[in-house]
Amino acid sequence: MAKINKDEFIAGLKEMNMLEVMELVEAMKEEFGVDPSAVAVAAAPAASEEASGPSTVNVVLTSAGPNKIPVIKLVRDITGLGLKEAKDLADNGGNIKENVATEEANELKAKFEEAGATVELK
């Protein structure tokens, strides 16, 4: 039997229907004692994290915009800072939150943009 390379194997898989792929997986379980689908499922989350970039980011206020009062209120709600500290942050910009999950950071960015501010995720 001729040895096939990875590309030929993948090309062959692309030509199979789901039933044939399931039969192949079962045959591999029987022949090698390993479930290839379990390996693929375990490796998938790691691969998706690498592809999507960092899992945490910093939310940085770059500009409060023309109407600072809603931005100051939002800074106070999110950070728990006092009025003076929140105003200073709105005036000068800076980190709002550090090491925030990307999903939460995007939500915060949307809130600040709705209030008229400019925010970057770094």
MMTF fields as JSON, N, C-alpha, C and O atoms, coordinates in Angstrom:
{
  "mmtfVersion": "1.0.0",
  "mmtfProducer": "UNKNOWN",
  "numBonds": 487,
  "numAtoms": 488,
  "numGroups": 122,
  "numChains": 1,
  "numModels": 1,
  "chainsPerModel": [1],
  "groupsPerChain": [122],
  "chainIdList": ["A"],
  "bondAtomList": [4, 2, 8, 6, 12, 10, 16, 14, 20, 18, 24, 22, 28, 26, 32, 30, 36, 34, 40, 38, 44, 42, 48, 46, 52, 50, 56, 54, 60, 58, 64, 62, 68, 66, 72, 70, 76, 74, 80, 78, 84, 82, 88, 86, 92, 90, 96, 94, 100, 98, 104, 102, 108, 106, 112, 110, 116, 114, 120, 118, 124, 122, 128, 126, 132, 130, 136, 134, 140, 138, 144, 142, 148, 146, 152, 150, 156, 154, 160, 158, 164, 162, 168, 166, 172, 170, 176, 174, 180, 178, 184, 182, 188, 186, 192, 190, 196, 194, 200, 198, 204, 202, 208, 206, 212, 210, 216, 214, 220, 218, 224, 222, 228, 226, 232, 230, 236, 234, 240, 238, 244, 242, 248, 246, 252, 250, 256, 254, 260, 258, 264, 262, 268, 266, 272, 270, 276, 274, 280, 278, 284, 282, 288, 286, 292, 290, 296, 294, 300, 298, 304, 302, 308, 306, 312, 310, 316, 314, 320, 318, 324, 322, 328, 326, 332, 330, 336, 334, 340, 338, 344, 342, 348, 346, 352, 350, 356, 354, 360, 358, 364, 362, 368, 366, 372, 370, 376, 374, 380, 378, 384, 382, 388, 386, 392, 390, 396, 394, 400, 398, 404, 402, 408, 406, 412, 410, 416, 414, 420, 418, 424, 422, 428, 426, 432, 430, 436, 434, 440, 438, 444, 442, 448, 446, 452, 450, 456, 454, 460, 458, 464, 462, 468, 466, 472, 470, 476, 474, 480, 478, 484, 482],
  "bondOrderList": [1, 1, 1, 1, 1, 1, 1, 1, 1, 1, 1, 1, 1, 1, 1, 1, 1, 1, 1, 1, 1, 1, 1, 1, 1, 1, 1, 1, 1, 1, 1, 1, 1, 1, 1, 1, 1, 1, 1, 1, 1, 1, 1, 1, 1, 1, 1, 1, 1, 1, 1, 1, 1, 1, 1, 1, 1, 1, 1, 1, 1, 1, 1, 1, 1, 1, 1, 1, 1, 1, 1, 1, 1, 1, 1, 1, 1, 1, 1, 1, 1, 1, 1, 1, 1, 1, 1, 1, 1, 1, 1, 1, 1, 1, 1, 1, 1, 1, 1, 1, 1, 1, 1, 1, 1, 1, 1, 1, 1, 1, 1, 1, 1, 1, 1, 1, 1, 1, 1, 1, 1],
  "groupList": [{"groupName": "MET", "atomNameList": ["N", "CA", "C", "O"], "elementList": ["N", "C", "C", "O"], "formalChargeList": [0, 0, 0, 0], "bondAtomList": [1, 0, 2, 1, 3, 2], "bondOrderList": [1, 1, 2], "singleLetterCode": "M", "chemCompType": "L-PEPTIDE LINKING"}, {"groupName": "ALA", "atomNameList": ["N", "CA", "C", "O"], "elementList": ["N", "C", "C", "O"], "formalChargeList": [0, 0, 0, 0], "bondAtomList": [1, 0, 2, 1, 3, 2], "bondOrderList": [1, 1, 2], "singleLetterCode": "A", "chemCompType": "L-PEPTIDE LINKING"}, {"groupName": "LYS", "atomNameList": ["N", "CA", "C", "O"], "elementList": ["N", "C", "C", "O"], "formalChargeList": [0, 0, 0, 0], "bondAtomList": [1, 0, 2, 1, 3, 2], "bondOrderList": [1, 1, 2], "singleLetterCode": "K", "chemCompType": "L-PEPTIDE LINKING"}, {"groupName": "ILE", "atomNameList": ["N", "CA", "C", "O"], "elementList": ["N", "C", "C", "O"], "formalChargeList": [0, 0, 0, 0], "bondAtomList": [1, 0, 2, 1, 3, 2], "bondOrderList": [1, 1, 2], "singleLetterCode": "I", "chemCompType": "L-PEPTIDE LINKING"}, {"groupName": "ASN", "atomNameList": ["N", "CA", "C", "O"], "elementList": ["N", "C", "C", "O"], "formalChargeList": [0, 0, 0, 0], "bondAtomList": [1, 0, 2, 1, 3, 2], "bondOrderList": [1, 1, 2], "singleLetterCode": "N", "chemCompType": "L-PEPTIDE LINKING"}, {"groupName": "ASP", "atomNameList": ["N", "CA", "C", "O"], "elementList": ["N", "C", "C", "O"], "formalChargeList": [0, 0, 0, 0], "bondAtomList": [1, 0, 2, 1, 3, 2], "bondOrderList": [1, 1, 2], "singleLetterCode": "D", "chemCompType": "L-PEPTIDE LINKING"}, {"groupName": "GLU", "atomNameList": ["N", "CA", "C", "O"], "elementList": ["N", "C", "C", "O"], "formalChargeList": [0, 0, 0, 0], "bondAtomList": [1, 0, 2, 1, 3, 2], "bondOrderList": [1, 1, 2], "singleLetterCode": "E", "chemCompType": "L-PEPTIDE LINKING"}, {"groupName": "PHE", "atomNameList": ["N", "CA", "C", "O"], "elementList": ["N", "C", "C", "O"], "formalChargeList": [0, 0, 0, 0], "bondAtomList": [1, 0, 2, 1, 3, 2], "bondOrderList": [1, 1, 2], "singleLetterCode": "F", "chemCompType": "L-PEPTIDE LINKING"}, {"groupName": "GLY", "atomNameList": ["N", "CA", "C", "O"], "elementList": ["N", "C", "C", "O"], "formalChargeList": [0, 0, 0, 0], "bondAtomList": [1, 0, 2, 1, 3, 2], "bondOrderList": [1, 1, 2], "singleLetterCode": "G", "chemCompType": "PEPTIDE LINKING"}, {"groupName": "LEU", "atomNameList": ["N", "CA", "C", "O"], "elementList": ["N", "C", "C", "O"], "formalChargeList": [0, 0, 0, 0], "bondAtomList": [1, 0, 2, 1, 3, 2], "bondOrderList": [1, 1, 2], "singleLetterCode": "L", "chemCompType": "L-PEPTIDE LINKING"}, {"groupName": "VAL", "atomNameList": ["N", "CA", "C", "O"], "elementList": ["N", "C", "C", "O"], "formalChargeList": [0, 0, 0, 0], "bondAtomList": [1, 0, 2, 1, 3, 2], "bondOrderList": [1, 1, 2], "singleLetterCode": "V", "chemCompType": "L-PEPTIDE LINKING"}, {"groupName": "PRO", "atomNameList": ["N", "CA", "C", "O"], "elementList": ["N", "C", "C", "O"], "formalChargeList": [0, 0, 0, 0], "bondAtomList": [1, 0, 2, 1, 3, 2], "bondOrderList": [1, 1, 2], "singleLetterCode": "P", "chemCompType": "L-PEPTIDE LINKING"}, {"groupName": "SER", "atomNameList": ["N", "CA", "C", "O"], "elementList": ["N", "C", "C", "O"], "formalChargeList": [0, 0, 0, 0], "bondAtomList": [1, 0, 2, 1, 3, 2], "bondOrderList": [1, 1, 2], "singleLetterCode": "S", "chemCompType": "L-PEPTIDE LINKING"}, {"groupName": "THR", "atomNameList": ["N", "CA", "C", "O"], "elementList": ["N", "C", "C", "O"], "formalChargeList": [0, 0, 0, 0], "bondAtomList": [1, 0, 2, 1, 3, 2], "bondOrderList": [1, 1, 2], "singleLetterCode": "T", "chemCompType": "L-PEPTIDE LINKING"}, {"groupName": "ARG", "atomNameList": ["N", "CA", "C", "O"], "elementList": ["N", "C", "C", "O"], "formalChargeList": [0, 0, 0, 0], "bondAtomList": [1, 0, 2, 1, 3, 2], "bondOrderList": [1, 1, 2], "singleLetterCode": "R", "chemCompType": "L-PEPTIDE LINKING"}],
  "groupTypeList": [0, 1, 2, 3, 4, 2, 5, 6, 7, 3, 1, 8, 9, 2, 6, 0, 4, 0, 9, 6, 10, 0, 6, 9, 10, 6, 1, 0, 2, 6, 6, 7, 8, 10, 5, 11, 12, 1, 10, 1, 10, 1, 1, 1, 11, 1, 1, 12, 6, 6, 1, 12, 8, 11, 12, 13, 10, 4, 10, 10, 9, 13, 12, 1, 8, 11, 4, 2, 3, 11, 10, 3, 2, 9, 10, 14, 5, 3, 13, 8, 9, 8, 9, 2, 6, 1, 2, 5, 9, 1, 5, 4, 8, 8, 4, 3, 2, 6, 4, 10, 1, 13, 6, 6, 1, 4, 6, 9, 2, 1, 2, 7, 6, 6, 1, 8, 1, 13, 10, 6, 9, 2],
  "groupIdList": [1, 2, 3, 4, 5, 6, 7, 8, 9, 10, 11, 12, 13, 14, 15, 16, 17, 18, 19, 20, 21, 22, 23, 24, 25, 26, 27, 28, 29, 30, 31, 32, 33, 34, 35, 36, 37, 38, 39, 40, 41, 42, 43, 44, 45, 46, 47, 48, 49, 50, 51, 52, 53, 54, 55, 56, 57, 58, 59, 60, 61, 62, 63, 64, 65, 66, 67, 68, 69, 70, 71, 72, 73, 74, 75, 76, 77, 78, 79, 80, 81, 82, 83, 84, 85, 86, 87, 88, 89, 90, 91, 92, 93, 94, 95, 96, 97, 98, 99, 100, 101, 102, 103, 104, 105, 106, 107, 108, 109, 110, 111, 112, 113, 114, 115, 116, 117, 118, 119, 120, 121, 122],
  "secStructList": [7, 7, 7, 7, 7, 2, 2, 2, 2, 2, 2, 2, 2, 2, 2, 1, 7, 2, 2, 2, 2, 2, 2, 2, 2, 2, 2, 2, 2, 2, 2, 2, 1, 7, 7, 2, 2, 2, 2, 2, 2, 2, 2, 2, 2, 2, 2, 2, 2, 2, 2, 2, 7, 7, 1, 3, 3, 3, 3, 3, 3, 3, 3, 7, 7, 1, 7, 2, 2, 2, 2, 2, 2, 2, 2, 2, 2, 2, 2, 7, 7, 7, 2, 2, 2, 2, 2, 2, 2, 2, 2, 2, 7, 3, 3, 3, 3, 3, 3, 3, 3, 2, 2, 2, 2, 2, 2, 2, 2, 2, 2, 2, 2, 2, 6, 6, 7, 3, 3, 3, 3, 7],
  "xCoordList": [0.844, 0.0, 0.884, 1.84, 0.562, 1.336, 0.987, -0.17, 1.991, 1.798, 1.236, 1.735, 0.185, -0.386, 0.07, 0.301, 0.194, 0.589, -0.655, -1.787, -0.417, -1.496, -2.449, -3.665, -1.92, -2.763, -3.68, -4.84, -3.155, -3.97, -5.066, -6.19, -4.733, -5.712, -6.845, -8.019, -6.488, -7.502, -8.352, -9.567, -7.74, -8.498, -9.497, -10.63, -9.074, -9.98, -11.131, -12.266, -10.841, -11.903, -12.939, -14.136, -12.481, -13.396, -14.39, -15.492, -13.993, -14.871, -15.873, -16.814, -15.691, -16.577, -17.81, -17.781, -18.912, -20.089, -19.965, -19.042, -20.86, -20.771, -20.796, -20.069, -21.603, -21.683, -20.337, -19.891, -19.695, -18.389, -17.33, -16.469, -17.384, -16.434, -16.648, -15.685, -17.911, -18.208, -17.701, -17.175, -17.856, -17.34, -15.816, -15.24, -15.159, -13.705, -13.264, -12.299, -13.961, -13.63, -13.778, -12.917, -14.853, -15.058, -13.949, -13.46, -13.555, -12.484, -11.164, -10.391, -10.904, -9.681, -9.706, -8.679, -10.891, -11.032, -10.665, -9.909, -11.204, -10.962, -9.501, -8.9, -8.941, -7.576, -6.516, -5.587, -6.662, -5.611, -5.99, -5.128, -7.244, -7.679, -7.742, -7.69, -7.854, -7.89, -9.085, -9.38, -9.768, -10.895, -10.386, -10.12, -10.241, -9.708, -10.608, -10.12, -11.897, -12.789, -12.534, -12.678, -12.161, -11.869, -10.619, -10.554, -9.64, -8.415, -8.72, -8.211, -9.536, -9.882, -10.667, -10.446, -11.58, -12.379, -11.503, -11.688, -10.559, -9.681, -8.743, -8.411, -8.314, -7.39, -8.088, -7.442, -9.36, -10.08, -10.091, -9.837, -10.37, -10.38, -9.028, -8.987, -7.944, -6.629, -6.373, -5.829, -6.751, -6.537, -7.382, -6.916, -8.608, -9.467, -8.991, -9.162, -8.393, -7.862, -6.697, -6.593, -5.814, -4.674, -5.129, -4.551, -6.138, -6.596, -7.311, -7.235, -8.007, -8.798, -7.997, -8.518, -6.748, -5.921, -5.958, -6.309, -5.593, -5.506, -6.882, -7.89, -6.903, -8.182, -8.526, -9.686, -7.533, -7.805, -7.162, -6.128, -7.793, -7.292, -7.481, -8.154, -6.887, -7.084, -8.037, -7.926, -8.972, -9.913, -9.342, -9.228, -8.985, -8.314, -9.176, -9.55, -9.486, -10.255, -9.292, -8.343, -9.523, -8.64, -9.225, -8.486, -10.568, -11.211, -12.625, -13.347, -13.013, -14.348, -15.396, -16.595, -14.945, -15.891, -16.418, -15.958, -17.39, -17.887, -18.74, -18.779, -19.416, -20.297, -19.692, -19.894, -18.944, -18.175, -18.992, -18.597, -20.097, -20.858, -21.303, -21.109, -21.897, -22.264, -21.043, -21.117, -19.929, -18.702, -18.183, -17.776, -18.193, -17.751, -18.62, -18.105, -19.929, -20.841, -20.535, -20.541, -20.27, -19.962, -18.64, -18.528, -17.645, -16.355, -16.564, -16.006, -17.352, -17.614, -18.33, -17.988, -19.32, -20.063, -19.162, -19.259, -18.301, -17.47, -16.298, -15.987, -15.647, -14.423, -14.64, -13.837, -15.718, -15.935, -15.125, -15.04, -14.533, -13.746, -14.657, -15.859, -14.056, -14.778, -14.973, -14.448, -15.734, -16.066, -14.818, -14.678, -13.906, -12.703, -11.824, -11.332, -11.625, -10.779, -11.4, -10.696, -12.724, -13.412, -13.332, -13.162, -13.456, -13.344, -11.938, -11.77, -10.923, -9.541, -9.311, -8.655, -9.849, -9.71, -10.416, -9.898, -11.588, -12.323, -11.577, -11.548, -10.975, -10.241, -8.941, -8.613, -8.201, -6.859, -6.766, -5.755, -7.795, -7.753, -6.943, -6.339, -6.933, -6.171, -6.923, -7.997, -6.338, -6.939, -8.206, -8.208, -9.273, -10.518, -10.488, -10.76, -10.153, -10.068, -8.939, -8.716, -8.222, -7.109, -7.417, -8.139, -6.847, -6.996, -8.464, -8.863, -9.242, -10.664, -10.862, -10.17, -11.787, -12.117, -12.539, -13.186, -12.175, -12.425, -13.904, -14.261, -14.761, -16.2, -16.686, -17.432, -16.263, -16.656, -16.079, -16.741, -14.845, -14.21, -14.991, -15.154, -15.47, -16.271, -17.575, -18.036, -18.183, -19.407, -19.125, -19.9, -18.018, -17.649, -17.377, -17.792, -16.68, -16.383, -17.673, -17.781, -18.648, -19.931, -20.636, -21.22, -20.591, -21.226, -20.565, -21.252, -19.221, -18.525, -18.782, -18.954, -18.808, -19.066, -20.48, -20.73, -21.409, -22.788, -22.852, -23.676, -21.975, -21.917, -21.133, -21.076, -20.523, -19.808, -18.304, -17.612, -17.775, -16.34, -15.651, -16.292, -14.343, -13.522, -12.713, -12.02, -12.802, -12.128, -11.34, -11.778, -10.169, -9.346, -9.197, -9.184, -9.085, -8.808, -7.369, -7.015, -6.549, -5.123, -4.749, -3.595],
  "yCoordList": [-1.189, 0.0, 1.245, 1.338, 2.175, 3.409, 4.339, 4.438, 5.01, 5.967, 7.269, 7.78, 7.804, 9.072, 10.174, 9.929, 11.368, 12.483, 13.178, 12.844, 14.132, 14.85, 15.516, 15.444, 16.153, 16.868, 15.913, 16.232, 14.752, 13.759, 13.223, 12.984, 13.034, 12.55, 13.56, 13.191, 14.827, 15.879, 15.998, 16.174, 15.908, 15.957, 14.813, 14.993, 13.618, 12.47, 12.694, 12.312, 13.319, 13.618, 14.575, 14.427, 15.541, 16.525, 15.873, 16.38, 14.76, 14.071, 13.157, 12.682, 12.904, 11.992, 12.726, 13.93, 11.958, 12.527, 12.264, 11.57, 12.798, 12.687, 11.236, 10.884, 10.4, 9.0, 8.313, 7.545, 8.59, 8.0, 8.491, 7.716, 9.764, 10.303, 9.639, 9.289, 9.467, 8.816, 7.376, 6.902, 6.679, 5.309, 5.303, 4.402, 6.302, 6.411, 6.618, 6.002, 7.475, 7.729, 6.447, 6.129, 5.723, 4.451, 3.456, 2.763, 3.382, 2.471, 2.861, 1.989, 4.168, 4.63, 4.291, 3.94, 4.4, 4.016, 2.548, 2.19, 1.705, 0.268, -0.07, -0.876, 0.528, 0.187, 0.683, -0.049, 1.94, 2.548, 2.712, 3.034, 2.499, 2.66, 4.11, 4.395, 5.02, 6.448, 7.061, 6.734, 7.957, 8.656, 9.96, 10.908, 10.045, 11.26, 12.482, 13.612, 12.268, 13.418, 14.05, 15.266, 13.283, 13.847, 14.713, 15.747, 14.308, 15.083, 16.389, 17.441, 16.334, 17.538, 18.514, 19.722, 18.018, 18.885, 19.517, 20.692, 18.781, 19.323, 20.378, 21.337, 20.229, 21.18, 22.419, 23.456, 22.355, 23.463, 24.738, 25.807, 24.692, 25.94, 26.643, 27.869, 25.928, 26.553, 27.24, 28.344, 26.615, 27.206, 28.455, 29.433, 28.442, 29.61, 30.786, 31.931, 30.544, 31.636, 32.309, 33.536, 31.507, 32.078, 32.902, 33.952, 32.452, 33.137, 34.436, 35.39, 34.497, 35.671, 36.771, 37.869, 36.514, 37.526, 37.403, 36.352, 38.485, 38.407, 38.237, 38.711, 37.552, 37.328, 38.475, 38.629, 39.286, 40.455, 41.679, 41.588, 42.823, 44.091, 45.186, 44.987, 46.333, 47.512, 48.452, 48.648, 49.029, 50.004, 51.387, 51.775, 52.128, 53.415, 54.523, 54.482, 55.507, 56.674, 57.645, 58.103, 57.965, 58.897, 60.296, 61.279, 60.392, 61.699, 61.572, 60.629, 62.529, 62.506, 63.08, 62.892, 63.77, 64.361, 65.68, 66.191, 66.246, 67.585, 67.625, 68.655, 66.541, 66.508, 65.572, 64.359, 66.148, 65.342, 64.777, 63.77, 65.381, 64.957, 63.494, 62.761, 63.031, 61.609, 60.686, 59.583, 61.151, 60.346, 60.254, 59.18, 61.357, 61.363, 60.419, 59.647, 60.476, 59.578, 58.115, 57.265, 57.835, 56.468, 56.002, 54.862, 56.882, 56.539, 56.22, 55.249, 57.019, 56.785, 55.46, 54.714, 55.156, 53.902, 52.688, 51.702, 52.768, 51.619, 51.444, 50.322, 52.544, 52.449, 52.607, 52.118, 53.284, 53.555, 54.75, 54.987, 55.502, 56.681, 57.791, 57.804, 58.716, 59.897, 60.864, 60.659, 61.919, 62.887, 63.549, 63.646, 64.009, 64.698, 63.767, 64.165, 62.535, 61.589, 61.225, 61.119, 61.035, 60.7, 61.861, 61.647, 63.121, 64.299, 64.411, 64.707, 64.175, 64.214, 63.182, 63.469, 61.992, 60.939, 61.337, 61.096, 61.942, 62.386, 63.518, 63.572, 64.417, 65.54, 65.109, 65.567, 64.223, 63.874, 62.536, 62.249, 61.726, 60.39, 59.444, 59.861, 58.18, 57.183, 55.876, 55.71, 54.943, 53.622, 53.691, 54.217, 53.15, 53.033, 51.726, 51.701, 50.655, 49.326, 48.568, 48.698, 47.772, 46.995, 45.509, 45.055, 44.756, 43.291, 42.856, 42.03, 43.428, 43.133, 42.114, 42.171, 41.195, 40.242, 41.02, 42.062, 40.516, 41.217, 41.528, 42.615, 40.576, 40.792, 41.946, 42.809, 41.962, 43.044, 44.373, 45.406, 44.354, 45.576, 46.164, 47.38, 45.313, 45.796, 46.417, 47.405, 45.843, 46.413, 47.783, 48.721, 47.895, 49.184, 50.221, 51.374, 49.804, 50.721, 51.245, 52.435, 50.367, 50.784, 51.785, 52.751, 51.573, 52.507, 53.873, 54.894, 53.901, 55.179, 55.891, 57.11, 55.146, 55.768, 56.324, 57.349, 55.624, 56.126, 57.444, 58.306, 57.597, 58.834, 59.927, 61.056, 59.61, 60.617, 60.578, 61.444, 59.599, 59.513, 58.652, 57.892, 58.788, 57.94, 57.009, 57.457, 55.719, 54.713, 53.775, 53.432, 53.361, 52.375, 51.144, 51.232, 49.99, 48.747, 48.365, 48.157, 48.277, 47.983, 46.719, 46.295],
  "zCoordList": [0.0, 0.0, 0.0, 0.769, -0.848, -0.961, 0.195, 0.604, 0.707, 1.798, 1.224, 0.221, 1.874, 1.412, 2.362, 3.546, 1.84, 2.699, 3.259, 2.909, 4.119, 4.802, 3.81, 3.984, 2.789, 1.824, 1.059, 0.797, 0.707, 0.012, 0.926, 0.484, 2.208, 3.174, 3.338, 3.342, 3.471, 3.629, 2.379, 2.474, 1.221, -0.035, -0.092, -0.54, 0.369, 0.415, 1.376, 1.09, 2.531, 3.5, 2.915, 3.16, 2.155, 1.564, 0.613, 0.408, 0.043, -0.902, -0.207, -0.844, 1.086, 1.822, 2.325, 2.582, 2.463, 3.114, 4.62, 5.046, 5.412, 6.87, 7.343, 8.272, 6.735, 7.134, 6.929, 7.781, 5.801, 5.528, 6.513, 6.931, 6.885, 7.857, 9.217, 9.9, 9.606, 10.887, 10.888, 11.896, 9.763, 9.649, 9.753, 10.362, 9.162, 9.246, 10.691, 11.141, 11.41, 12.811, 13.628, 14.448, 13.409, 14.113, 13.792, 14.684, 12.538, 12.138, 12.808, 13.206, 12.936, 13.593, 15.078, 15.659, 15.693, 17.108, 17.28, 18.183, 16.41, 16.509, 16.219, 16.929, 15.204, 14.782, 15.762, 16.102, 16.216, 17.023, 18.497, 19.315, 18.849, 20.23, 20.683, 21.88, 19.735, 20.038, 19.326, 18.176, 20.032, 19.427, 18.807, 19.546, 17.494, 16.875, 17.072, 17.075, 17.236, 17.433, 18.795, 18.924, 19.817, 21.134, 21.082, 21.747, 20.31, 20.159, 19.443, 19.83, 18.412, 17.651, 18.508, 18.421, 19.336, 20.195, 21.262, 21.579, 21.824, 22.847, 22.28, 22.977, 21.047, 20.443, 19.91, 19.761, 19.621, 19.005, 19.852, 19.298, 21.171, 21.932, 21.929, 21.831, 22.032, 22.024, 20.695, 20.663, 19.619, 18.303, 18.12, 17.535, 18.608, 18.421, 19.255, 18.836, 20.436, 21.244, 20.534, 20.532, 19.927, 19.231, 18.041, 17.76, 17.349, 16.147, 16.476, 15.702, 17.613, 17.927, 18.603, 18.795, 18.969, 19.593, 21.1, 21.637, 21.788, 23.241, 23.884, 23.36, 25.029, 25.699, 26.642, 27.026, 27.023, 27.854, 27.223, 26.561, 27.441, 26.897, 27.936, 28.947, 27.681, 28.503, 27.773, 26.563, 28.519, 27.956, 28.262, 29.425, 27.21, 27.364, 26.781, 25.608, 27.602, 27.159, 26.499, 27.136, 25.23, 24.525, 24.451, 24.408, 24.436, 24.394, 24.957, 24.634, 25.8, 26.381, 25.428, 25.632, 24.404, 23.465, 23.965, 24.986, 23.249, 23.586, 24.856, 25.53, 25.194, 26.363, 27.408, 27.354, 28.366, 29.313, 30.463, 31.051, 30.796, 31.981, 31.902, 32.872, 30.778, 30.728, 30.799, 31.34, 30.248, 30.273, 31.704, 32.145, 32.425, 33.828, 34.65, 35.458, 34.45, 35.178, 34.864, 35.755, 33.602, 33.187, 33.798, 34.248, 33.813, 34.432, 35.907, 36.418, 36.582, 38.014, 38.227, 39.144, 37.389, 37.53, 37.326, 38.056, 36.345, 35.988, 36.949, 37.351, 37.319, 38.11, 39.607, 40.402, 40.004, 41.422, 41.907, 43.112, 40.994, 41.361, 41.861, 41.596, 42.587, 43.037, 41.881, 40.786, 42.139, 41.091, 40.52, 39.301, 41.385, 40.921, 40.086, 39.03, 40.549, 39.825, 38.474, 37.47, 38.456, 37.212, 36.227, 35.027, 36.741, 35.878, 35.307, 34.125, 36.141, 35.668, 34.568, 33.567, 34.757, 33.752, 32.456, 31.366, 32.573, 31.375, 30.669, 29.439, 31.442, 30.852, 30.184, 29.089, 30.852, 30.397, 29.676, 29.034, 29.772, 29.184, 30.052, 31.04, 29.683, 30.437, 30.534, 29.954, 31.281, 31.436, 32.281, 33.394, 31.725, 32.461, 33.254, 34.455, 32.56, 33.168, 32.504, 31.3, 33.295, 32.765, 32.851, 33.738, 31.899, 31.86, 31.901, 32.721, 31.006, 30.901, 29.779, 28.762, 29.956, 28.902, 27.656, 27.755, 26.511, 25.245, 25.055, 24.601, 25.401, 25.232, 26.112, 25.65, 27.377, 28.288, 27.815, 27.911, 27.304, 26.811, 25.643, 25.553, 24.756, 23.627, 24.103, 23.53, 25.157, 25.717, 26.332, 26.146, 27.062, 27.658, 26.579, 26.693, 25.54, 24.439, 23.822, 23.526, 23.628, 23.047, 23.949, 23.458, 25.257, 26.205, 26.13, 26.098, 26.101, 26.044, 24.716, 24.688, 23.633, 22.339, 22.267, 21.633, 22.933, 22.985, 23.759, 23.455, 24.768, 25.553, 24.84, 25.326, 23.687, 22.914, 23.077, 22.543, 23.799, 24.042, 22.989, 22.263, 22.927, 22.068, 22.957, 23.871, 22.688, 23.518, 22.626, 21.528, 23.104, 22.396, 23.269, 24.497, 22.613, 23.311, 22.984, 21.823, 24.021, 23.804, 24.53, 24.477]
}
